[in-house]
Amino acid sequence: MNKKKFSLFIQVTSILLIISILPPTLLIGLMTTTTTNVMQDSVGAYSQKLMDQLNYTIDYSNTAVNTSIDQILSSSNIINFANSIHAASPSQKTLLGNEMDKKMFSLLGQDQFINGIYFISNNTLQYNINSTKNITPNLRNLKPYFSSSEFYDSTYYESIKNVPFDQNTWLYIDQPSIAGVYVIRPISGVITSYIVFAINGTYYDEVLKVTSIHDEISIVLLDDQRQVVFSDKELPDKALFSNEHQESLDYIRESEAPSGTFIKNNNLISYARCTNGWIAFIDAPLKVLMKDLYSMLSFTLIISILFVVILLIFSIGFVKSISKPIVRICNYMGEVSKGRLDFPEISRIKIPNKEIQLLINGFTNMTDTLKHLINNAKSMTTSVEESTKALTHSAESTLISSQDVETAIQNITIGAQEQNAQVQEATSLITQLSSNINTISSMIHTVYLASEATISMSKKTKGELLTLVDSANHTIDISHNVNDHILDLGNEVNNIRKILDIVTGINDQTSLLSLNAAIEAARAGANGKGFAVVSDEIRKLSYQTQDAIDTIARTLDIIYTKKDITIVGMEKTISSVNSQLPIALTATETFNTIMVKMEEVASDMQKVTKLLETIVKEKDLAMQAIHDISLVIEQAVSITEEVSAESVTQTQAANTISQMSQELATRIQDLKKTYSKFK
């Protein structure tokens, strides 16, 4: 299936269009991305620097506020005032208030951050004073508000009661009538008291307005409850601002960094944490920050598009000047395929460059060469046609002769192959017979060796059996002698028993004599002491002799018992040996018979071996004769096969020549038809 092909004009124009558009597009995209990233980093660094500077200013003002509060507390002796006023009478409270006013007027007149002071104890506003410099409507509403139950039931008062002692805590109240920033300072005394300092917010507003950089970019101060305390511009809804930036504020709360810059929802967010818990926060939309950059990029894009359009127009004109001559030459090539070779109008083609001139010259030379070749081919075609006819006739004659020779040779080859097959079959049978003879010879030799080994083993076993019979007879004689000696040993033991009985009697008499001697020595008194010692030693000797006699008697009993056991064992041994002697004699006679039979088998095996050797020699002679016949037949078959192959080759060559002649004749006719197209 042919694919659709586009013209040269479309192809070259497409390539130039891609080359014209792709690099500028990539360059603009890369430049836009790089420039945007650089600008974002630069603007982010500037924004963070702005937040850090604002944070420094706010922290400085917060430190000044804390310093003013500490100075007021230390100069006014307000702690003693707090411990006295809650128990004072109305007149005393008036006097204490007047004294405190004198101190506070001078302190508030010198301070630019504190607009008013409110002293609360026992859920009652005990004292208040306002600055005369910055009186606002909200400041006038504080006294009635702090005196009302609305305040003491509110969450603000609950927050005040949770403030740690002797610490300044910043509180923003967003109730419209009293909205403002306050610093709470609990005082411990007889009862818990609270001093509320109203902070002048004008200073913070002015700082934020000075920091403001654009109408669409908001800079705000948020308290720890995410409420907007101050802003550089008026916000229609402060709560809505906090809700819209919920995700950013959550990120800031989770972050441990004191300040930072990040991008959220195409907005550049910068923040800084103040020492009083506030957060300085700036929300800058990227479209505002990058407005000038986007304008510059748009202008660059327009210039690039104009450049591409101009380049495209130039490319189309250039492509037309090149493709038009090439298209006309391609059309001429199509007419050449139809038989036309004369093109006088080619000289009117407009030549834009040297390469097109070379192309036209090449086309003209090609048509001239084709004319010359066609004329030469026509003259040679006639002579080739006549030669082809003669060659075809010769090939047909050669083919008939080759087929006759091939048939005769095939008959000879078939006969030789049949003879060769019969010889091969005879050879196979003799080879099988030889293999069987070799197997039988090997088995006979194995049997002969086994019979020789059996004879040798029979002789050896017979000698061992005779030795066994002699050993058994000798064992019986020895056993009888041992039995006699054991009986004699029993008699000797009996004799020893009799001697022991005599010794026992003598020992008893000796013991009796020693006893009598001891009695007589006792009667003799002092004269018989020496005799008493002797009689005592004789008695000890008698005891020792009795112990020895008892030991000998026990030993004789053991010997006598073992003598009886040994006699029983010897009798069993003699009986066992007597029963084995007939078996050994019978086995000796059996081996004598085996030796005689095996010697007869060995003799027969030697005779069979000699007969097989004769058969093998005759078989080898027959195999040699068959081999010679086989060689002769194989040579004959080989010769016939070679002759047959030559005849087949000759036949194939004749067929090939005939086919080529026919094909050549066909080609000559086709060539003549082709010539007829050209004029």
C-alpha positions in Angstrom: 0.0 0.0 0.0 1.6 3.3 -1.1 1.7 6.1 1.5 0.6 9.6 0.6 3.6 11.6 -0.6 3.7 15.4 -0.3 5.2 17.8 -2.8 8.7 19.2 -2.5 7.3 22.7 -1.9 5.2 21.5 1.1 8.1 19.4 2.6 10.7 22.2 2.4 8.2 24.8 3.6 7.3 22.6 6.6 11.0 22.1 7.5 11.7 25.8 7.3 8.6 26.6 9.3 9.7 24.2 12.0 13.2 25.6 12.0 11.7 29.2 12.2 9.2 28.6 15.0 10.7 25.9 17.2 14.0 27.6 18.3 12.3 31.0 19.2 9.5 29.2 21.0 11.9 27.2 23.1 14.1 30.3 23.7 11.1 32.3 24.8 9.8 29.5 27.0 13.2 29.1 28.6 13.7 32.8 29.0 10.2 33.2 30.5 10.8 30.4 33.0 14.2 31.5 34.0 13.3 35.2 34.3 10.1 34.3 36.3 12.1 32.2 38.7 14.8 34.9 39.1 12.2 37.6 39.6 10.3 35.5 42.1 13.5 34.9 44.1 14.4 38.6 44.0 10.9 39.8 44.9 10.8 37.1 47.6 14.1 38.3 49.1 12.9 41.9 49.0 9.6 41.0 50.6 11.3 39.1 53.3 13.7 42.0 53.9 10.7 44.3 54.2 9.1 41.9 56.7 12.3 41.7 58.8 12.6 45.5 58.9 8.9 45.8 59.8 9.4 43.1 62.5 12.3 45.1 63.9 10.3 48.3 64.1 7.3 46.5 65.7 9.6 44.8 68.3 11.3 48.1 69.0 7.9 49.7 69.7 6.8 46.7 71.8 10.0 47.0 73.9 9.3 50.7 74.3 5.7 49.9 75.5 7.0 47.4 78.0 9.6 49.9 79.2 6.9 52.6 79.7 4.7 50.2 81.6 7.6 49.2 83.9 8.4 52.9 84.4 4.8 53.7 85.3 4.5 50.8 87.7 7.8 51.7 89.5 7.1 55.5 89.6 3.5 55.6 90.7 3.6 53.2 93.6 0.5 51.6 92.1 0.9 48.3 94.0 0.3 50.1 97.4 -2.6 51.9 95.7 -4.1 48.6 94.6 -3.8 47.1 98.1 -5.5 50.2 99.7 -8.2 51.2 97.3 -10.4 48.1 97.4 -11.0 48.6 101.2 -11.2 52.4 101.2 -14.4 54.4 101.7 -15.7 56.5 98.9 -14.1 59.7 100.2 -10.8 57.9 100.7 -11.0 56.5 97.2 -11.5 60.0 95.9 -8.4 61.2 97.7 -6.4 58.2 96.6 -7.6 58.7 93.0 -6.6 62.4 93.1 -3.1 61.6 94.3 -2.8 58.9 91.6 -4.0 61.4 88.9 -1.2 63.8 89.8 1.4 61.1 89.2 -0.2 59.6 86.1 -0.8 62.9 84.3 2.9 63.6 84.2 3.8 60.1 83.2 1.1 59.8 80.4 2.0 63.3 79.1 5.5 62.1 78.4 4.6 58.8 76.8 3.6 58.4 73.1 2.5 54.7 73.3 0.0 54.6 76.2 -3.4 56.4 75.9 -5.0 55.2 79.1 -4.7 53.2 82.3 -7.6 51.1 83.9 -7.3 49.5 87.3 -9.7 46.5 87.9 -10.0 44.5 91.1 -12.7 42.5 92.7 -14.7 42.6 89.4 -14.9 46.4 89.6 -13.3 49.3 87.8 -11.5 51.0 90.7 -9.6 53.7 88.8 -9.0 55.0 85.3 -7.2 57.8 83.6 -6.7 58.8 80.0 -4.1 60.7 78.1 -5.0 64.2 77.0 -3.1 63.9 73.7 -4.8 61.0 71.8 -8.5 61.0 72.9 -10.5 58.7 70.6 -14.2 57.7 70.7 -13.3 54.1 71.6 -11.2 55.4 74.5 -14.2 57.3 75.9 -16.3 54.1 75.7 -13.8 52.1 77.8 -14.9 53.4 81.2 -18.6 52.5 80.9 -17.6 49.2 79.2 -15.2 48.1 82.0 -17.9 49.1 84.6 -20.6 47.0 82.9 -21.5 43.4 83.5 -21.2 42.8 79.8 -17.4 43.0 80.2 -17.2 40.8 83.2 -19.3 38.1 81.5 -17.3 38.3 78.3 -14.5 36.0 77.0 -12.1 39.0 77.2 -12.3 39.1 81.0 -11.8 35.4 81.1 -8.7 35.9 79.0 -7.5 38.6 81.4 -8.0 36.4 84.4 -5.7 33.7 82.8 -2.8 36.1 82.3 0.3 35.1 84.3 1.3 37.4 87.2 3.9 40.1 86.8 4.0 39.6 83.0 2.8 41.9 80.2 0.3 40.2 77.9 -1.0 41.8 74.7 -4.7 41.6 74.0 -6.7 42.7 70.9 -10.4 43.4 71.4 -12.3 43.5 68.1 -15.6 44.8 69.5 -16.4 47.9 67.3 -17.1 50.4 70.2 -13.9 49.7 72.0 -11.7 48.0 69.3 -8.0 48.4 70.1 -4.8 46.9 71.5 -4.4 46.5 75.2 -1.6 45.3 77.5 -2.7 43.4 80.6 -0.5 43.4 83.8 -1.8 41.3 86.8 -0.7 42.5 90.2 -0.6 40.1 93.2 -1.6 41.6 96.6 -4.4 41.3 99.1 -6.6 40.5 96.2 -5.8 39.9 92.6 -5.8 43.2 90.6 -5.4 43.9 86.9 -4.0 47.0 85.2 -5.2 47.5 81.6 -3.0 49.8 79.5 -4.7 51.2 76.3 -2.1 51.3 73.5 -1.9 54.1 71.0 -2.6 52.3 67.6 -1.7 55.4 65.6 2.0 54.6 65.7 1.5 51.1 64.3 -0.9 52.4 61.5 1.7 54.9 60.5 4.5 52.3 60.4 2.3 50.0 58.2 1.4 52.8 55.8 5.1 53.7 55.5 5.8 50.1 54.7 3.0 49.8 52.1 4.3 49.1 48.6 1.2 48.7 46.4 -2.6 49.1 46.5 -3.2 45.5 45.7 -0.6 44.1 48.3 -1.8 43.9 51.9 0.5 44.2 54.9 -1.1 43.3 58.2 -0.3 42.5 61.8 -2.1 39.4 63.2 -2.4 38.5 66.9 -2.0 35.0 68.3 -5.7 34.3 67.5 -5.1 35.2 63.8 -7.2 38.4 64.1 -6.1 41.3 62.0 -4.9 44.0 64.5 -3.5 46.6 62.1 -3.4 46.9 58.3 -1.7 49.2 55.8 -5.1 49.8 54.1 -8.7 49.6 55.1 -10.0 46.0 54.9 -13.7 45.6 54.3 -13.8 42.4 56.4 -10.9 41.5 58.7 -12.4 38.1 59.5 -12.7 37.3 55.8 -9.1 38.1 55.3 -8.1 35.6 58.0 -10.3 32.9 56.5 -9.0 33.5 52.9 -5.4 32.9 54.2 -6.3 30.0 56.4 -3.9 27.6 54.7 -1.0 30.1 54.8 -1.5 30.8 58.5 -1.7 27.1 59.2 1.7 26.6 57.5 3.2 29.5 59.4 1.9 28.1 62.7 3.4 24.7 62.0 6.7 26.2 60.9 9.3 26.8 63.6 11.2 29.4 61.6 10.9 33.0 63.1 10.4 34.3 59.5 10.1 33.0 56.0 8.8 33.4 52.5 6.8 31.0 50.3 4.4 30.9 47.4 0.7 29.8 48.0 -2.1 29.9 45.4 0.0 32.2 43.1 0.6 34.6 46.0 3.9 35.5 47.5 3.6 35.2 51.3 6.2 36.6 53.7 6.0 36.7 57.5 7.9 37.5 60.6 7.1 36.6 64.3 7.1 39.6 66.8 8.2 39.3 70.4 4.6 39.9 71.7 3.2 37.0 69.7 2.0 39.0 66.7 2.8 38.0 63.1 3.8 40.5 60.5 2.2 39.2 57.3 2.4 40.3 53.6 0.2 38.9 50.8 1.5 39.8 47.4 -0.2 38.4 44.2 2.4 37.3 41.7 0.5 38.8 38.9 0.9 42.2 40.5 4.6 41.7 41.4 5.4 40.3 37.9 3.2 42.8 36.0 6.0 44.7 34.3 7.8 41.4 33.5 4.7 39.9 31.9 4.3 43.1 29.8 7.9 42.8 28.6 7.5 39.1 27.8 4.3 39.9 25.9 6.1 42.5 23.8 8.9 40.1 23.2 6.4 37.4 22.1 4.8 39.8 19.6 8.2 40.8 18.1 9.1 37.1 17.8 5.8 36.3 16.0 6.4 39.2 13.6 9.9 37.9 13.0 8.6 34.4 12.3 6.0 35.7 9.9 8.6 37.7 7.9 10.9 34.7 7.9 8.1 32.5 6.8 7.2 34.8 3.8 10.9 34.9 2.8 11.1 31.1 3.1 8.1 30.5 0.9 9.5 32.7 -1.8 12.9 31.0 -1.6 11.3 27.6 -1.7 9.2 28.5 -4.7 12.3 29.7 -6.6 14.0 26.3 -5.9 11.0 23.9 -6.2 9.5 25.3 -9.4 12.4 24.3 -11.8 12.7 20.9 -10.0 9.0 20.3 -10.4 9.2 21.1 -14.2 12.1 18.7 -14.6 10.2 16.0 -12.7 7.3 16.5 -15.2 9.8 16.1 -18.1 11.0 12.9 -16.5 7.4 11.6 -16.5 7.2 12.3 -20.2 10.5 10.5 -20.8 8.9 7.4 -19.3 6.2 7.7 -21.9 8.7 7.9 -24.8 9.4 11.6 -25.4 13.0 12.5 -25.6 13.0 16.0 -27.2 12.3 19.0 -24.9 13.1 22.3 -26.7 11.2 24.3 -24.0 13.7 23.4 -21.3 15.8 26.4 -22.3 13.1 28.7 -21.1 13.2 27.5 -17.5 14.3 30.3 -15.1 17.6 29.2 -13.3 17.8 30.6 -9.8 21.2 29.1 -8.9 24.2 27.0 -10.1 22.7 23.8 -8.7 19.5 24.1 -10.8 21.7 24.8 -13.9 23.6 21.5 -13.2 20.4 19.7 -12.8 19.0 20.9 -16.2 22.3 20.1 -17.9 22.3 16.6 -16.5 18.7 16.1 -17.7 19.7 17.2 -21.2 22.7 15.0 -21.3 20.6 12.1 -20.1 18.1 12.4 -22.9 20.9 12.6 -25.5 22.5 9.5 -24.1 19.2 7.7 -24.1 18.7 8.5 -27.8 22.2 7.1 -28.7 21.7 4.0 -26.6 18.4 3.2 -28.2 19.8 3.4 -31.7 22.7 1.1 -30.8 20.4 -1.4 -29.1 18.1 -1.6 -32.1 21.0 -2.6 -34.4 22.2 -5.2 -32.0 18.8 -6.7 -31.3 18.5 -8.1 -34.9 21.9 -10.0 -34.7 21.1 -11.3 -31.2 17.7 -12.6 -32.4 19.3 -14.7 -35.2 21.9 -16.2 -32.8 19.2 -17.1 -30.4 17.3 -19.2 -32.9 20.4 -21.2 -33.8 21.2 -21.7 -30.1 17.7 -23.0 -29.4 18.0 -25.6 -32.1 21.4 -26.8 -30.9 20.1 -27.0 -27.3 17.2 -29.2 -28.3 19.4 -31.7 -30.0 21.8 -31.9 -27.1 18.9 -32.4 -24.7 17.6 -35.5 -26.6 21.1 -37.1 -26.6 21.6 -36.4 -22.9 18.3 -37.9 -22.0 19.1 -41.2 -23.8 22.5 -41.5 -22.0 21.0 -40.7 -18.7 18.4 -43.5 -19.1 21.1 -46.1 -19.8 23.3 -45.0 -16.9 20.4 -45.1 -14.5 19.8 -48.8 -15.4 23.4 -49.7 -14.8 23.4 -47.8 -11.5 20.3 -49.6 -10.3 21.9 -53.0 -10.9 25.1 -52.0 -9.2 23.2 -50.6 -6.2 21.2 -53.9 -5.8 24.5 -55.9 -5.8 26.0 -53.5 -3.3 22.9 -53.9 -1.1 23.2 -57.7 -1.1 27.0 -57.5 -0.3 26.2 -55.1 2.5 23.6 -57.5 3.9 26.0 -60.4 3.8 28.6 -58.2 5.5 26.1 -57.3 8.2 25.3 -61.0 8.9 28.9 -62.0 9.1 29.6 -59.0 11.3 26.8 -60.0 13.6 28.1 -63.6 13.6 31.6 -62.3 14.5 30.1 -60.3 17.3 28.2 -63.4 18.7 31.4 -65.5 18.4 33.4 -62.8 20.3 30.7 -62.7 23.0 30.7 -66.5 23.4 34.5 -66.6 23.5 34.5 -63.9 26.1 31.9 -65.8 28.2 33.8 -69.1 27.8 37.0 -67.4 29.0 35.1 -65.9 31.9 33.8 -69.4 32.8 37.3 -70.9 32.5 38.7 -68.3 34.8 35.8 -68.8 37.3 36.4 -72.6 37.3 40.2 -72.1 37.9 39.3 -69.8 40.8 36.8 -72.3 42.1 39.4 -75.1 42.0 41.9 -72.9 43.8 39.3 -71.9 46.5 38.2 -75.5 46.9 41.8 -76.7 47.5 42.3 -73.8 50.0 39.0 -74.5 51.8 39.7 -78.3 51.9 43.0 -77.5 53.6 41.3 -75.2 56.1 38.7 -77.8 56.9 41.4 -80.4 57.6 43.1 -77.9 59.8 39.7 -77.3 61.5 39.2 -81.0 62.1 42.7 -81.3 63.7 42.1 -78.3 65.8 38.8 -79.7 67.0 40.4 -83.0 68.0 43.2 -81.1 69.8 40.6 -79.0 71.5 38.8 -82.1 72.8 42.1 -83.5 74.2 42.9 -80.2 75.9 39.4 -80.0 77.3 39.7 -83.5 78.8 43.0 -82.6 80.4 41.6 -79.3 81.8 38.6 -81.2 83.1 40.9 -83.7 84.9 43.0 -80.8 86.4 39.8 -79.1 87.6 38.7 -82.3 89.3 42.1 -82.6 90.9 41.8 -79.0 92.0 38.5 -79.9 93.7 40.1 -82.7 95.5 42.9 -80.4 96.7 40.3 -78.0 97.9 38.7 -80.7 100.0 42.1 -81.6 101.4 42.6 -77.9 102.3 39.2 -77.9 104.0 40.3 -80.9 106.1 43.6 -79.1 107.1 41.6 -76.0 108.0 39.3 -78.0 110.2 42.5 -79.3 112.1 43.9 -75.8 112.3 40.5 -74.5 113.6 40.6 -77.1 116.3 44.1 -76.2 117.3 43.2 -72.6 117.3 40.2 -73.3 119.5 42.4 -75.1 122.0 45.0 -72.3 121.9 42.3 -69.8 122.7 41.1 -72.0 125.5 44.7 -72.3 126.9 45.1 -68.5 126.7 41.9 -68.1 128.7 43.1 -70.6 131.3 46.4 -68.9 131.4 44.8 -65.5 132.0 42.7 -67.0 134.8 45.8 -68.5 136.4 47.7 -65.2 136.0 45.0 -63.5 137.7 45.1 -65.9 140.6 48.9 -65.4 140.8 48.5 -61.7 141.2 51.6 -59.6 140.7 53.7 -62.6 140.0 51.4 -63.6 137.1 51.5 -60.3 135.2 54.1 -61.4 132.8 52.3 -64.6 132.1 49.0 -62.6 131.7 50.6 -60.5 128.9 51.7 -63.6 127.1 48.3 -65.2 127.4 46.7 -61.9 126.1 49.0 -61.9 123.0 48.2 -65.6 122.4 44.5 -64.8 122.5 44.9 -62.0 119.9 46.9 -64.3 117.8 44.1 -66.8 118.1 41.6 -64.2 116.9 43.8 -63.3 113.9 44.2 -67.0 113.1 40.4 -67.5 113.2 39.9 -64.5 110.8 42.4 -66.0 108.4 40.8 -69.4 108.6 37.4 -67.8 107.8 38.8 -65.9 104.8 40.5 -69.1 103.5 37.2 -71.0 103.9 35.2 -68.4 102.0 37.9 -68.4 99.2 37.7 -72.2 99.0 34.0 -72.0 98.7 34.3 -69.6 95.7 36.9 -71.8 94.1 34.8 -74.9 94.5 31.7 -73.1 93.0 33.7 -71.9 90.0 35.2 -75.4 89.6 31.7 -76.8 89.2 30.8 -74.1 86.6 34.0 -74.7 84.7 33.4 -78.4 84.5 29.9 -77.8 83.1 31.3 -75.4 80.5 34.0 -77.8 79.5 31.5 -80.6 79.1 29.4 -78.3 76.7 32.5 -77.4 74.8 33.5 -81.0 74.3 30.0 -81.9 73.2 29.9 -78.9 70.7 33.2 -79.8 69.2 32.2 -83.5 68.9 29.0 -82.5 67.0 31.0 -80.2 64.5 33.6 -82.9 63.5 31.2 -84.9 61.3 30.1 -81.7 59.5 33.6 -80.7 58.8 34.5 -84.2 57.4 31.4 -84.1 55.2 32.3 -80.7 53.8 35.8 -81.9 53.1 34.4 -84.8 51.0 32.1 -82.3 49.1 34.9 -80.0 48.2 36.9 -83.0 46.9 33.9 -83.8 44.5 33.7 -80.1 43.4 37.4 -80.0 42.6 37.1 -83.1 40.4 34.1 -81.6 38.5 35.7 -78.2 38.0 38.8 -79.7 36.6 36.6 -81.5 34.0 34.9 -78.2 33.2 38.2 -76.4 32.7 39.4 -79.1 30.3 36.1 -78.8 28.2 36.5 -75.0 28.2 40.0 -75.3 26.7 38.7 -77.5 23.9 35.8 -75.1 23.1 38.2 -72.1 23.1 40.5 -73.7 20.5 37.4 -74.5 18.3 36.2 -70.9 18.4 39.7 -69.6 17.5 39.5 -71.7 14.3 36.0 -70.3 13.5 37.2 -66.8 14.0 40.1 -67.2 11.5 37.8 -68.6 8.8 35.3 -65.7 9.5 38.1 -63.1 9.0 39.0 -64.7 5.6 35.3 -64.5 4.5 35.0 -60.9 5.6 38.1 -60.0 3.6 36.7 -61.6 0.5 33.3 -59.8 0.9 35.2 -56.5 1.5 37.1 -56.9 -1.8 33.8 -57.5 -3.6 32.2 -54.5 -2.0 35.1 -52.3 -3.1 34.7 -53.4 -6.7 30.9 -52.8 -6.6 31.4 -49.4 -4.9 33.9 -48.3 -7.6 31.4 -49.4 -10.3 28.6 -47.5 -8.6 30.8 -44.4 -8.1 31.7 -44.4 -11.8 28.1 -44.8 -12.9 27.0 -42.0 -10.5 29.7 -39.7 -11.9 28.6 -40.5 -15.5 25.0 -40.1 -14.4 25.7 -36.8 -12.8 27.6 -35.6 -15.9 24.6 -36.6 -18.0 22.2 -34.9 -15.7 24.4 -31.8 -15.7 24.5 -31.9 -19.5 20.7 -32.3 -19.6 20.2 -29.4 -17.2 22.6 -27.3 -19.2 20.7 -28.1 -22.4 17.4 -27.2 -20.6 18.9 -24.0 -19.3 20.2 -23.0 -22.7 16.8 -23.8 -24.2 15.0 -21.8 -21.6 17.4 -18.9 -21.8 17.0 -18.9 -25.6 13.3 -18.7 -25.2 13.5 -16.0 -22.6 16.0 -14.1 -24.7 13.6 -14.2 -27.6 10.9 -12.9 -25.4 13.1 -10.1 -24.1 14.0 -9.2 -27.7 10.3 -8.8 -28.5 9.8 -6.7 -25.3 12.8 -4.6 -26.3 11.3 -4.0 -29.7 8.0 -2.9 -28.2 10.0 -0.5 -25.9 11.9 1.0 -28.9 8.6 1.7 -30.5 7.7 4.2 -27.7 10.6 6.5 -28.3 10.4 9.0 -31.1 
